[in-house]
Amino acid sequence: MTILTRAAPLEGMLRFVRYGFMPNRLRYCGGDDNRTLFDYAIASATDPGLQQLLVQFTGAVPYLKLIARANDLADPFDARVVEAYWLGNELLERVEVRQLYDSLRDRFGKQLQGRTRDLVLGKAPAGARPHHSFHVLDVHSRVGELPMSMHTLESCRVSWGRVRQVEGGELVVERQPLVLRNQKLVLGEPTLERVVRQVDGRGFADSAQPGDWVSIHWRWVCEVITNHQQAQLERYTRYHLALANHTL
């Protein structure tokens, strides 16, 4: 059995900002104080004001609370919980089917009707995990957050890329795009793409070098990740792609 070690709360909140920053900047989620959110992360600083900014991410925070509760962790912004949601780790496997089902029912049961409601709630017994890829592929387009399109799915999912070149505020990465093939969502052949890593000369992946793995959200480089984190992100993404394709 894996023994969970204590993690600093600061680390978890800062990691959350790295992934939440760009969709917040684009006004897709969170509150309306993007500059302050960015400044907290750049300064690696925290106070009660940061947590107040983070709880406004009403799409992600209920998943964090669910993962924390299922793993007997008091803080939904514990670093292990935040990693589980955005990248994936063993905490996801400890969330029981009934817990995920009840969470989805409580959040979306009244706003969804008929077949759509059954489809979303049915993903829990079908094996879904409370990972960001599940929310993107099977929930958000059905609850009216954003219109479903390949561009939205591709941008909103957290992807991974291998750094090939560092060019100032941008990186050239090799990554697999999401494509529709034979009416199924799959990861396509690796391509070279430019992604943004800095705003006004500042960002969260200043240490990135050719050969590193980075995570990407809305074409923004969230952070440099380890080989293990990349493998976990790919594992849960492919898993939820297969689950989504059952009801595409």
C-alpha positions as CSV (number, residue, x, y, z in Angstrom):
1,M,0.0,0.0,0.0
2,T,1.3,3.5,-0.9
3,I,1.9,5.7,2.1
4,L,0.9,9.3,1.5
5,T,3.4,11.8,2.6
6,R,2.6,15.3,3.8
7,A,2.9,18.0,1.2
8,A,3.2,21.8,1.6
9,P,-0.1,23.6,0.9
10,L,1.8,26.4,-0.9
11,E,3.0,23.9,-3.5
12,G,-0.6,22.7,-4.2
13,M,-2.0,26.2,-4.6
14,L,0.8,27.4,-6.8
15,R,0.4,24.3,-9.1
16,F,-3.3,25.0,-9.4
17,V,-2.5,28.6,-10.5
18,R,-0.2,27.3,-13.2
19,Y,-3.1,25.3,-14.8
20,G,-5.9,27.7,-14.0
21,F,-4.1,30.9,-15.1
22,M,-4.7,30.9,-18.9
23,P,-8.4,29.8,-18.9
24,N,-8.9,32.4,-16.3
25,R,-7.1,35.0,-18.5
26,L,-9.4,34.0,-21.3
27,R,-12.4,34.4,-18.9
28,Y,-13.5,30.8,-19.2
29,C,-13.3,30.0,-15.4
30,G,-12.4,31.6,-12.1
31,G,-12.8,35.1,-10.9
32,D,-11.9,38.4,-12.6
33,D,-8.5,39.2,-11.0
34,N,-6.1,37.4,-13.3
35,R,-3.2,39.8,-12.7
36,T,-3.2,39.2,-9.0
37,L,-3.5,35.4,-9.5
38,F,-0.4,35.6,-11.8
39,D,1.5,37.7,-9.4
40,Y,1.0,35.3,-6.5
41,A,2.4,32.4,-8.6
42,I,5.4,34.4,-9.9
43,A,6.2,35.4,-6.3
44,S,5.6,31.9,-4.9
45,A,3.6,33.6,-2.3
46,T,0.3,32.8,-0.5
47,D,-2.1,34.3,2.0
48,P,-5.8,33.9,2.5
49,G,-6.4,36.1,-0.5
50,L,-5.0,33.5,-2.9
51,Q,-7.3,30.8,-1.6
52,Q,-10.3,33.1,-2.1
53,L,-9.2,33.5,-5.7
54,L,-8.9,29.8,-6.2
55,V,-12.3,28.8,-4.8
56,Q,-13.9,30.8,-7.6
57,F,-12.8,28.0,-10.0
58,T,-16.1,26.3,-9.6
59,G,-15.5,23.7,-12.3
60,A,-12.4,22.3,-10.7
61,V,-12.7,22.8,-7.0
62,P,-15.6,20.3,-6.4
63,Y,-13.3,17.6,-8.0
64,L,-10.5,18.6,-5.6
65,K,-12.8,18.3,-2.7
66,L,-14.0,14.9,-3.8
67,I,-10.5,13.6,-4.3
68,A,-9.4,15.0,-0.9
69,R,-12.4,13.5,0.9
70,A,-11.9,10.1,-0.6
71,N,-8.3,10.1,0.5
72,D,-8.9,11.4,4.0
73,L,-7.1,14.7,3.3
74,A,-8.4,17.9,4.9
75,D,-7.1,20.3,2.3
76,P,-8.5,20.2,-1.3
77,F,-5.4,22.2,-2.4
78,D,-3.0,19.7,-1.0
79,A,-0.3,19.3,-3.6
80,R,-1.1,15.6,-4.1
81,V,-4.8,16.4,-4.7
82,V,-4.0,19.2,-7.2
83,E,-1.6,16.9,-9.0
84,A,-4.2,14.1,-9.2
85,Y,-6.8,16.4,-10.8
86,W,-4.6,18.1,-13.4
87,L,-2.0,15.4,-14.1
88,G,-3.1,12.2,-12.4
89,N,-1.8,10.0,-9.6
90,E,-2.9,7.1,-7.4
91,L,-5.3,9.3,-5.4
92,L,-7.8,9.0,-8.3
93,E,-8.1,5.3,-7.8
94,R,-9.3,5.7,-4.3
95,V,-12.4,7.7,-5.3
96,E,-15.3,5.2,-5.2
97,V,-17.9,4.9,-7.9
98,R,-20.6,6.0,-5.6
99,Q,-18.7,9.1,-4.5
100,L,-18.1,10.3,-8.0
101,Y,-21.7,9.5,-9.0
102,D,-23.1,11.4,-6.0
103,S,-20.8,14.4,-6.8
104,L,-21.9,14.5,-10.4
105,R,-25.6,14.1,-9.5
106,D,-25.4,16.9,-6.9
107,R,-23.6,19.3,-9.2
108,F,-25.4,18.6,-12.5
109,G,-28.5,16.5,-11.8
110,K,-30.9,19.3,-11.8
111,Q,-29.6,21.2,-14.9
112,L,-29.4,18.1,-17.1
113,Q,-32.4,16.3,-18.4
114,G,-33.2,12.9,-19.9
115,R,-30.6,11.1,-21.9
116,T,-27.9,13.7,-21.3
117,R,-28.3,13.4,-17.5
118,D,-28.1,9.6,-17.8
119,L,-25.0,9.8,-20.0
120,V,-23.1,12.1,-17.6
121,L,-24.1,10.3,-14.4
122,G,-23.5,6.9,-16.1
123,K,-19.8,7.7,-16.6
124,A,-19.1,7.0,-12.9
125,P,-20.2,3.3,-13.0
126,A,-18.5,3.1,-16.4
127,G,-15.2,3.8,-14.8
128,A,-14.5,7.5,-14.9
129,R,-12.0,9.1,-12.6
130,P,-12.2,12.7,-11.3
131,H,-9.4,13.8,-13.6
132,H,-9.5,17.0,-15.7
133,S,-9.6,15.0,-19.0
134,F,-12.9,13.4,-17.9
135,H,-14.4,16.8,-17.2
136,V,-13.3,18.1,-20.6
137,L,-14.3,15.1,-22.7
138,D,-17.5,14.0,-21.0
139,V,-18.9,16.8,-18.8
140,H,-18.2,20.4,-19.8
141,S,-19.7,20.3,-23.3
142,R,-22.9,18.8,-21.9
143,V,-23.5,21.3,-19.1
144,G,-23.3,24.4,-21.2
145,E,-19.9,25.7,-20.1
146,L,-18.5,26.0,-23.6
147,P,-19.7,24.8,-27.0
148,M,-18.3,21.5,-28.1
149,S,-15.8,21.7,-30.9
150,M,-12.4,20.1,-31.7
151,H,-10.7,23.4,-30.9
152,T,-12.3,23.6,-27.5
153,L,-11.5,20.0,-26.6
154,E,-8.0,20.3,-27.9
155,S,-7.3,23.6,-26.0
156,C,-9.1,22.8,-22.8
157,R,-7.5,19.4,-22.2
158,V,-4.1,19.4,-20.5
159,S,-1.6,18.0,-22.9
160,W,2.1,17.3,-22.8
161,G,4.9,18.2,-25.2
162,R,8.6,17.5,-25.5
163,V,10.6,20.7,-25.8
164,R,12.5,21.0,-29.0
165,Q,13.5,24.7,-29.0
166,V,13.4,27.6,-26.6
167,E,12.7,30.9,-28.3
168,G,12.3,33.7,-25.8
169,G,8.7,33.7,-24.5
170,E,7.8,30.7,-26.6
171,L,8.7,27.0,-26.8
172,V,8.6,24.8,-29.8
173,V,7.3,21.5,-28.6
174,E,6.5,18.1,-30.1
175,R,3.1,17.0,-29.1
176,Q,0.2,14.8,-30.2
177,P,-2.9,16.8,-31.2
178,L,-6.4,15.6,-30.6
179,V,-8.1,14.5,-33.8
180,L,-11.3,12.9,-35.0
181,R,-10.6,9.7,-36.9
182,N,-13.4,7.4,-38.0
183,Q,-15.8,9.3,-35.7
184,K,-13.5,8.6,-32.7
185,L,-11.4,11.0,-30.7
186,V,-7.7,9.9,-30.8
187,L,-4.3,11.3,-30.4
188,G,-2.7,12.1,-33.8
189,E,0.8,11.9,-35.0
190,P,3.3,14.1,-33.2
191,T,3.7,17.6,-34.7
192,L,5.9,20.6,-33.9
193,E,3.9,23.5,-32.4
194,R,4.7,26.9,-30.8
195,V,3.3,27.4,-27.3
196,V,3.5,30.4,-25.0
197,R,5.5,30.3,-21.8
198,Q,5.7,33.9,-20.7
199,V,3.5,37.0,-20.3
200,D,5.4,40.2,-20.1
201,G,8.6,38.2,-19.8
202,R,7.3,36.1,-16.9
203,G,6.0,32.6,-16.7
204,F,6.0,29.3,-14.9
205,A,8.5,27.3,-17.1
206,D,11.5,29.5,-17.3
207,S,13.8,26.5,-16.6
208,A,12.5,24.5,-19.6
209,Q,15.2,23.1,-21.9
210,P,15.2,21.0,-25.0
211,G,14.3,17.4,-24.1
212,D,12.1,18.4,-21.1
213,W,8.5,17.5,-20.9
214,V,6.1,20.3,-20.3
215,S,2.3,20.4,-19.6
216,I,0.1,22.7,-21.8
217,H,-3.3,24.2,-21.2
218,W,-4.9,26.6,-23.7
219,R,-1.6,26.8,-25.5
220,W,0.1,28.0,-22.3
221,V,3.0,26.2,-20.8
222,C,2.0,25.3,-17.2
223,E,5.2,23.8,-15.9
224,V,8.1,21.4,-16.6
225,I,6.9,17.9,-15.6
226,T,8.8,14.7,-14.8
227,N,8.8,11.6,-17.0
228,H,6.5,10.0,-14.4
229,Q,4.0,12.9,-14.4
230,Q,4.0,12.8,-18.2
231,A,3.2,9.1,-18.2
232,Q,0.4,9.6,-15.7
233,L,-1.1,12.5,-17.7
234,E,-1.0,10.4,-20.9
235,R,-2.4,7.4,-19.2
236,Y,-5.5,9.2,-17.8
237,T,-6.0,11.1,-21.0
238,R,-6.0,7.9,-23.1
239,Y,-8.2,6.2,-20.6
240,H,-10.9,9.0,-20.7
241,L,-10.6,9.3,-24.5
242,A,-11.6,5.6,-24.7
243,L,-14.5,6.2,-22.2
244,A,-15.7,9.2,-24.1
245,N,-15.7,7.4,-27.4
246,H,-18.3,4.9,-26.1
247,T,-20.9,7.7,-26.2
248,L,-19.5,10.1,-28.7
